[in-house]
């Protein structure tokens, strides 16, 4: 309702003073009486709308929000003055020039709120203790002064920030709830994926590390994540859905055994039987009796390490919760480093990449996969071996060597026949079996990639010369092995020089024969497996020397 009201300063005026309801009533208050037209906002919808979307507030008009002790100015285009009132109409707080997109709270004594045009408070010197005389405050008769704000007959207080709660707090709380729901679903999915990864690794451990068996076990274990089924027919139908989805949105990588594991520990006899003469095989039997100190030259592993199956599963989880999944898609695209094509594909498809690692002991002979080929690993070709303590001279000081990790000028023979005053850069070792067939010095076709890597690496190193040393195993006479090892070193040298090796660099070759064996002959007494057992000794080393 709209009606004429007036402000009166000082003590409370008598009820009959207001009942005259005359716009120009002669009520004295320090010589100042203010008349206004007031509109009531006494229900939810009127309080909800308030002054939003209005262009201005007339100077002689105000809006009384009942049971409202806090307000906001969201979606408003102009500042306002705000007066907070107690249940009897007494002013308890004045807020001048409240700008748009602000909040205001009247305090514990405030019950109602009057919104006015900006400048009204200052112009009329309104302050706490003044009274607003309006018929709304005389609805209870008699003794309105005895009613406390908490026991107002007009109803309980309602916060005036209803719009803020409805448009801002509400959506935020809703998004938090949806986020928690999506996280719960993702947590459930991750548990299912972890279980599926374990089942896949178990299938691989007893199934000769066959990736097809691993994938099948992984897919079957994810049936519950796709809805499961009540009988065999429904389970089979769900499995079809799983296989179709995972064909695009999953990846299984066998991190161990690696290609280098098979290089070091493949058994020729098992290759002929278990591997059907095609695939290399790492034996699983008799692990407790094998020498754990025997380390493969390429893989940096002993036989027990090579008998671990380690898998990395990457699964693209499809997010289900509205709004949250759209936000996560944008966030994941922004976060994507784009260094993994499969990861980028999942993110582009709106999937959440979930990565799980699992490692189990092999329970069967590991057969090297042919498609895809076994994953290259960080074996000795990647120089993962312990470098030992920093080199020190005889006086306890660091040697006169510009690079860390190189040989000291005072160090004795380092096991590779090296001694003297040359400072040598880190050495690389390539298995002779990769470069040559047994008892041969002719390069194998597969050797080119290894030697090309040596050439490219040489172009990035600062060195004055290179030393290539050829080694054999202990089978055969010393004279034969010495010549064979030197021939192999010379063959490698010739290939390097013909295929882009920096020609200004000097290449020295040495034939070391069966010297400095990595595997002692006493560890390989079985005649049928002796050649494969001693494979680590057949090697070619490359040393970059810095003057």
Buried (B, 14 or more C-beta within 10 A) or exposed (E): EEBBBBBBBEEBBEBEBBEEEEEEBEBEBEEBBBEBEBBBBBEEEBBEBBBEEEEEBEEEBBBBBBBBBBBBBBBBEBBBBBBBBBBBBBBBBBBBEBEEEBEBBBEEBBBBBBBBBBBBBEEBEBEEEBBBBBBBBBEBEEEBEEBEBEEBEBEEBBBBBBBBEEEEEEEEEEBEEBBEEBEEBBEEBBEBBBBBBBBBBBBBBBBBBBBEBBBBBBBBBBBBBBEEBEEEEEBEEBBEEBBEBBEEBBBBBBBBBBBBBBBBBBBBBBBEEBBEEEBBBBBBEEBEEBEEEBBBBBBBBBBBBBBBBBBBBBBBBBBEBEEBBEBBBEEBEEEBEEEBEBBBBBBEEBBBBBEBEBEBEBBBBBBBBEEEEBBEBEBBBBBEEEEEEEBEBEEEEEBEBEEEEBBBBBBEEBEBBBEEEBBBBBBBBBBBBBBBEEBBBEBBEEBEEBBBEBBEEBEEEEBEBBBBBBBBBBBBEEEBBBBBBBBBBBBBBEBBBEEEBBEEBEBEBBBBBBBBBBBEBEBBEEEEBBBBBBBBBBBBBBBBBBE
